[in-house]
């Protein structure tokens, strides 16, 4: 009996150590640990938060009435969508802006206002309706990604601004966690032909939440979705399900890159290297898009349509270059292009992406 104990003890100790290693706290890329740049303490005002959205998540699509390519805008449907989702968008943009302002200036009003907004929606169980359509579940994951990724800058800052607000942060993080569970439910087990940029953005929202709430199961789900996405990138760098968007194919290839590049950078921060999945699929996709912006012929030939470049005139659409160039060694030409178009600010990635991946001493510009 004693002999068996001597044999089993080292085995159990090894299993325990392995479990402890696996259970290491999840972290974001190092830029999220930046201190609060200013120390204004006071100043600024706090606008009342938008009313928590607790109704059914059923919205009209801006492509309503379009053919299978889903590439023709319906102005009336888009107007109805914007009006009905106005509170959600105000919440996303407002949280992102307040966090960005606080990290630059240190105004406590902005910090407390951010927490007040998030707390009010958390206590109302906002965005958790079990009645939703495709556009509704899309809004849920976009909103979660926006809020959770902005919140990460507060949670991980070496200045520890959330330390005095433990009760509020517990409520907020519990809400994020419930939202992420619903997003996983919404976007799991889809047939490959239906896995496209929406699934990638869902995976990004879950990754941001995984790190905000230290949930390994959410992290693992996000990584698994990335691997599916990487497997979809063909040898030429195309995403077949985005080619279906015809004249918007290039724009949607570009739109697929921010969540995928962010997921890969977060995975890298936690010891999971996704850069070479499917023979460097993420690199191949980024290079195809950059080449396509310069010369659309490949995309036009593939889709039979001249490409609509209107969305790609907005520099914020290329925010993926910051995490992408932190993962791969970008050419001097790409780095020059990145810096010319930056700094990149997009609320769907939590705000000032450049300040996280390529910080300026003065707090960004």
N, C-alpha and C positions, 0 to 999 in steps of 0.2 A: 504493500500500500504506500509506504513512504517513498519507495523507488518510483512509483507512478507519479507521485506528487512532484518529485524532483524533475521528472521528464516533462510533465505538463506545465509546470510553472514558467519555464523560459518561453514555451509556446504561447501561453496566455499573455505574458509580458510583451512579446513581440506583436501579438494581435492588438493589444491595447495601444502600443506605440504607433502602430500603423493607423489605427483608428484616430488617434490624436493628430497624426500628421494630416490625415484626410480632412479632419474637422477644423483645420486652420481657418481663421476668420477670413472671409472674402473681402477683398480690397479693390478700389478703383485704380486706374493709372495714377502715377505719382503726382501729376498736376493737380489732382483733386485735394491734395494735402496742403496746398498753398495757404499761408496765413491770410487773415483779413488785412487788406492793404492799408486802410485808413483807420482812424480812431476818432471819428467825429462824435460818437456817443449820442448826441441829440441831433435834431433837425429832420426835416421831411414830415410828411403827413401820411396818415393811413386811410385810404379810401375804403368804404365798406365793401366786403367781398361780394361777388355776384351770388345770387340766390343759388344754393346747391341744386344741381340737376338730379332730380329723383324720379322723373317720369320715364315712360317707356323710351328705350333707345331705338326709336324708329324714325328714320329721316329719309328724305328723298335724295337720290343720287344726282350729282351734277351731270352725269352722263345718261340720265333717264331718257329712254326712247332710242338710244343709240343702238347700233348693230353689235354683233359679238365682239368687235374690236374695242368697244367702250372708249371711243376716242373723239366723239362729237359732243361738244358741250351743249347742254340745255339751259339757256339763261334763266328761264322761269324756275326750273327745278333748283338751280344753283342758288338763286335768290332765296327760295324757301328754305334750303338747307342752311345757308348762312344765318338767316334770321332765327331759326329754331335752335341752332347750336351756338348762338352768340355768347351765352353765359359760360359754356365750356371753353370756348376759345379765349374769352376774357380771363378765365381762370389760368389757362396755360400760359398765356402771354404775361399776365400780371405776376405770377409766381416767378417766372424766369427773369423778368425785369427787376423785381425787388431783390432777388438773390444776387443778381449781377451788380446792382447798385450797392448793396450791403457789402459785398466782397471788396468793392473798390473804395468805399468811403467809411465803412464801419458805423453807419448810422443805426443805432439800436432800434429806432422806429421801423426801419425797413425789415429788420430781422423779425421783430415781434409781429409786424403786419403779415409777413409771409406765414408765420406759424398760425396766426389768427385765421387767415384764409383757408389754409390746409385743414386746420382743426374743425372749422365750421362745416366743411364738406365731408370730412371723415365722420363726424358725429351724426351727420344726416344720412350716412351710407350712400352718398351720391355715386352715380354712374354704375350702380350694382344691379340695375333692373335685369330680371331674367327674361324680359320681353324685349326683343331687339331684332333688327334686320341686319343685313350685311354692312350697310353704312353705319348703323348704330354700334356694332361691335368694333368697327374700324375706329370710330371716334373714341371708344373706351380705351383701346390700346394706345392710340396717339396721345391722349390726355395723360394716361399713366406714365408713358415714356417721358413726356415733357416735365411733369411734376417730380417724378422720382429722380430724374437725372439732374435737375436743378437742386433738389434737396441734398444730393450727394456732396455738393460743394460745401454745404453747411456741416453735414455730418462728419466729414473727414478732414476738414480744415484743422491744421495744427493749433489754431487759435481756440478750438473747442467752443464755438459760440452757442451750441445747443446744451451745454452742460447744465445751465440753470433751469432748463425747460423739460425735464425728464418726463413729467406727466403728459404734456402735450405731444412730445415725440413718440411716446408709446401708442397713443391714440392714432397718430398720423401713420406710423409704420404698420400698425395693425390693419389700417384701411388699405394702404398700399399692398399689403400681403394678400388681403381678400380680393382686391382688384386683379392682382397677378394670377391668382388661382382661377379667376373667371376668364382671364385672357388665355391662359393655358387651355381651359375647357373650350373656349371659342375657336381656337386655331389649331387644335390637335387633330390628328388622324384624317387630314384632308388628302384626297387623291392628288398625285403629282401634278396633274394637269391644272389643278386649282391652286397650287402653291406658287405665289408670286410675291411682289414687293410688300403686300399686306402682311404676309406671314413673316417677312424679315423685320418689319417694323414692330410686329407683335413680339418677336423674339428679342428685339432691342428693349422694349418696355419691360419685359420679364428679366432681362439681364440687369438693367438699372435697379429694379426692385430687389433682385437677388442680393446684390451688394448692399443696398440700403437696409435690408432686413436680415442679412447674413443667412440666407437660405440656400443651401447647396442643391436642393432638388430643383429650384427654379434656375439656378446657374446651369445645371446639367441639361435641363430642357432647352434652354436658350442655345447652348453649344450644339445640341443635337439638331436644332433647326438650322443653325449655321451650316452644319455639315450637309444637310439636305440641299440648302441653297448652293453651296459650293459644287455639289454634284450635278446641279442643273447647268452650270456654266460649261458650254461646249468648248472644243479645242480652239475655236477662233475667238472666244471671249464673249459669245452671245448667250443671252438668257432666252430660251425658246418661248416661255410664257410672256415675256415682255415684247418679243417681236410681234406678238399678236396685236399689239396696240397700234400697229401700222404707222401712221404719220407721227405718232407720239412715242414710237419705240425707243429712240435714242434718249428722249427725256425720261422715260421710265427705267431704262438701264441706269441712267444717272441717279434717279430717285432711289434705286435699290442699293446704292453704294453707302450712303450715310449709316443706316442701321448695321449693315454687314461689317463695315470698317470699325464701328464702335464696339460691336460684339467681339471682334477679333482682338481689339486692343484691351478690352476688359478681361478676356480670357488669358491673354498674354500676361497681364498683371497678376494672374492667379496660377501661373505655371502651366497653362494649357496653350500650346502653340498651334494656331490654326492657319498660319500663313501659307503652308504648302499643301493644304487639303486640296485634293483633286488637281495635283500638279500645279499648285499656285493659282488656283481659280480666282481668288480675290485680286491678285496682281493682274491677271489676264483681263478680268472684267474692267478694272480701272484703266488699264492701258487702251482697251478697246473704246471706252467712252472718250478718253482724252483725244484719241485719234479721230473719233467720230465728230467731236466738236470742231476740229480743224477741217475735216472733209467727210461729209455725210454720205458719200457714194455707197460705202459698204452697207449702211443701214437702209438706204433707199433701194439698193439692189435686192436686199433680203426681204423687204416688205412690199416692194412695188409702189412705194409712196415717197414723195419728197418729205423730208422731216420738218416738223413744226419746231422751230428753234426759239419760240417766244419765251418759254419757261427758262431756257438755258442762258438767257441774257441777265438773269438775276444771279449775282455772285454768291449769294448765300446758298444757292443750290449746290455749290461745290465745297461745302463744309467738310465733306468726307476726305478732302485732301489732307487735312490736319492729322487725323488718326492714321490714314493710309501711309503718309510719308513718315510716320513714326514706326510703322511696321516694316516698311520696305525702304530700300535706299533709292530715293527719288532722284531722277536726273537733274542736273543744274537747270535745264530748261523748265522742267516741271516745278521745281522749287521756286524759280523766278515767277512762273505763272501763278503759283499758289500765293506768293507774297504780294503780287500786284493786285490780286482780287480780294485778298483779306484786308483786315481781320474778319473772321467769319462768326456771325451771330445768328443762331437759329433756335427758337424756343423749343422745337421738337427734339433737340439734343441737349436741352438744359440751359441754353443761353450762349455765353461767349466761349465758343469751342476753341478759338485761337488762344485765349488766355489759359486754357487748361493744357493744351498740347504744346504751345509755343509762347510761354509767358513773357510779357514785357515788364520791366522793373517798375514802371509807373502805373501798373495795373491795367495795361491794355489801352488801346486807342480805338 
